[in-house]
Each structure stands twice: as structure tokens, then as C-alpha cells.
Amino acid sequence: MKKKTLFFMLMTFFTINLFASTQDEISHLLDYVGITECKYERNGTLYNGAEAANHINKKYDYYRNKVQTAEDFIEYAATKSVFSGKYYLIHCNDNPPVKSQDWLSAELVRYRDTQK
């Protein structure tokens, strides 16, 4: 009986830590979008960071039950328009636009490296 209890407690601990870590990563990505000076292109219109973060957060709320990882968050909430199928693009300075999923994935890697 003690082994089952210990196993359950350990699994609960790891599940809580994984959830907290995922939530921290998603929160970081939303903050990252919200404070960027880059422009977020959605369906041909450019938005500032705060507007983009607001939109992404609404999509995240809609898809929350499908999101298990930060990568899921990027895929479901921050990659492309459900209606048009067009990818979201990030315009930073004079650099060529990049897909938002690539931009956010790179930031996620950077963030994880700082958390080690």
C-alpha cells in the first residue's frame, strides 16, 4: 500500500511541475509577443505586439483543451489563421518577415535554455 501511495504522490508532483512549466512557457511567449516592437501580420494586416498577444490569447482560450505543451500553444494559437489558412508573419526592422511559429519556437528554445 505504501508503494502505491508513494507512486501516486510522485506522479502528482511531476504532473503539477510539468503543468506549471508549460504554463510558465506559454505565459512567457504571450509576454514576449505583447512587448515586441516587431509587427505581427495576420491576414495581410499588421498589428502591434499588444494587439497580437490579445488575439493569440483568445485563440489559446478557445483551444486550451488541446494544448498540452508550449509547442501545442504555438501550433493552435499562434501559427496561422483558421479562416484563411495564411501563416502569421513577424516583421522586425528591415529583416525579411518570418513565420510566427518559427519566431516563437526560437524564443521558446532560448527561454528553456535560460531555465536550466
C-alpha positions, 0 to 999 in steps of 0.5 A: 500500500505504501508503494502505491501511495508513494507512486501516486504522490510522485506522479502528482508532483511531476504532473503539477511541475510539468503543468506549471512549466508549460504554463510558465512557457506559454505565459512567457511567449504571450509576454514576449509577443505583447512587448515586441516592437516587431509587427505581427501580420495576420491576414495581410494586416499588421498589428502591434505586439499588444494587439497580437498577444490579445488575439493569440490569447483568445485563440489559446482560450478557445483551444486550451483543451488541446494544448498540452505543451508550449509547442501545442500553444504555438501550433493552435494559437499562434501559427496561422489563421483558421479562416484563411489558412495564411501563416502569421508573419513577424516583421522586425526592422528591415529583416525579411518577415518570418513565420510566427511559429518559427519566431516563437519556437526560437524564443521558446528554445532560448527561454528553456535554455535560460531555465536550466 
